[in-house]
Amino acid sequence: MEQRDEPTKDQKIWQVVIAIPAGKVASYGQVAEMAGLGRQARYIGRALGKLPPGHSVPWYRVIRSNGQIAFPQGSDIYQEQVALLEAEGVEVINGRVAMGRFRWQ
């Protein structure tokens, strides 16, 4: 019988994030739920922080449930996330995304 390796918790999260289409965002809680991790929203940020160099996971499409970017406003990573989202047509106004308009359903 062939043994299959189960994806790790981090890999499950990365797979969900890869599925978020360009021009859409998901909340940390939404990603946790879809990865089968229930209410472990706080773990999502840690998993995204472990992404290896050269990855293609669109980490920047994950934001807080209220539409807010989680990084401190004005920081380099904040600026990078805003630029990447805006390049995909997602409007970021005062550090927030209109979840009703851009949330991945």
N, C-alpha and C positions, 0 to 999 in steps of 0.2 A: 504494500500500500504506500502510495506516494505521500510524503509529508509536505504540507504547504506552510510557509512562514506567514503567520498573521502579521498584518501591518501594526507597527507600534502606535501608541496614542498620538505621538507627534505626526507620524505619517498619515493617520486618519484625518487629522486637522488639516494638514497640507493638501490632501486630496480634495477636501471640501472647499478650501480657499481657491484651489486651481479651477474649480467648477464655477466660481462666481464670474459671470460674464462681464466683459469690458463695459464700462458705463454704469455699472451697478455696484452697490456696497452691501455688506452684511454686518450685523452686530457681532460682538464677541459671543454673546449668548446664543445667537442663531447658529453660529459656526459650531459651538459646543454641542448644541442639540443635534445638529445634522451629522456630527461626527460620532454620535452615540455616547456622549459624555455628560448628558443631562445638564445640570446647572453649574458646570465647571468653567464658566466664562473667564474667570481670572487666569486659568491655565493657558488659554488660547494665546495671549500675548507672550507668555514664556516660550511656548512652542514656536511661535513665529520668530522669536529672538534667537532660536537655535538653528535657523535656516543656514545651510552650508553656503560658502562663497560660490558665486556663479549660478545660483538657483534661478528658476523661472517662476516661482510662486508669487502671485500678485498680492503680497502682504498688505499693501496700501489700500486694498478694497475692504479691509476690516476696520470698523470704527465703533464707537460707543453706541448703545441702543438709543440714546437721545440725539444721535447724529453728529456728535462732537468728535473731533480728532483727539486722540488720547495723549499725544505728545505735547509738551509745553509750547505754547504759541511763540513763534519766532525762532525756535531751535532749528538746527539744520535738518533734522529728520522730519520735523513738522513741515518745513518748507518743501522737502522732497516729496512727502506724501501728498500735499496739496497740489504740487506741480503734476505729479503722476495722475491724480484723479482728474484734474482739469484737462489734461491731455486726452482723456477718454470722454470728455463732455460732462463730467460730474461737476456741478456748481458747488463751490465751497465759499460760504459767506460768513465772515467772522468766525472761522474755525468750525463751522457746522455745515452738514449736508442735510437737505430736506429728505428725511427718510421716507415720507409718503410718496415722494417722486422717484427716488433713486434706490430704494431698498430692493434687493433681490428677493423675489417671491418664490 
